[in-house]
Amino acid sequence: MPFNEAKAVQAIAWLLNKAGGRLDKWQLIKMLYLAERTYLRKHGALITGDRFVSMQYGPVVSSTYDLIKASGARVSEWSRWLNPVSEHAISLRADLSVDREAMQKLCDAEIAELDAIFEEFGHMSGKELVDFTHDNCHEWLDPKGSSVPITTTEVLEAQGVTRSVARAIAESVREDNALQRFMAAL
């Protein structure tokens, strides 16, 4: 599936709600990366269809990172759920309630993965999560001040998936992306 901004915004809103409505930008970015990474290994698919990249502060989901940097300026779904990024933090709009029924773009398995990631990492600061991903996400390579793509195969292999299975899953993800783009063009 190509990157789905509406799903990304709902995933952000879900994690923010779990945190009481506000998170440091890096806490959120790292938990979203870890959720996509783990979901890919477990389900052979991506939650939002995002791309992985290595950056100075560790691996990130690229389009979601760009969306957060821009405070969703081009996405109407952002203003429905979230306030603009302020002082390196992201917060939910105070006038709404986030529940499972409202998360219509996310399936139960995606919500469950976001819940599991929050349970495991929600207590960590942004700095702690940056350090964690540097030390534990072996697909990350220091890009020396730039950004370097991380392939789906590399993400899977870093989690112990064999090369042949990782390649098959990566090909399935590519085929799904092509089908989604074709269907959207109709």
Buried (B, 14 or more C-beta within 10 A) or exposed (E): BBBBBBBBBBBBBBBBBBBEBBBBBBBBBBBBBBBBBBBBBEBBBBBBBBBBBBBEBBBBBBBBBEBBEEBBEEBEBBBBBBBEBEEEBBBBBEEEEBEEEBBEBBEEEBBEBBBBBBEEBBEBEBEBBBBBBBEEBEBBEEEEEEEBEBBBBBBBBBBEBEEEEBBBBBEEBEEBBEEBEEEEEE
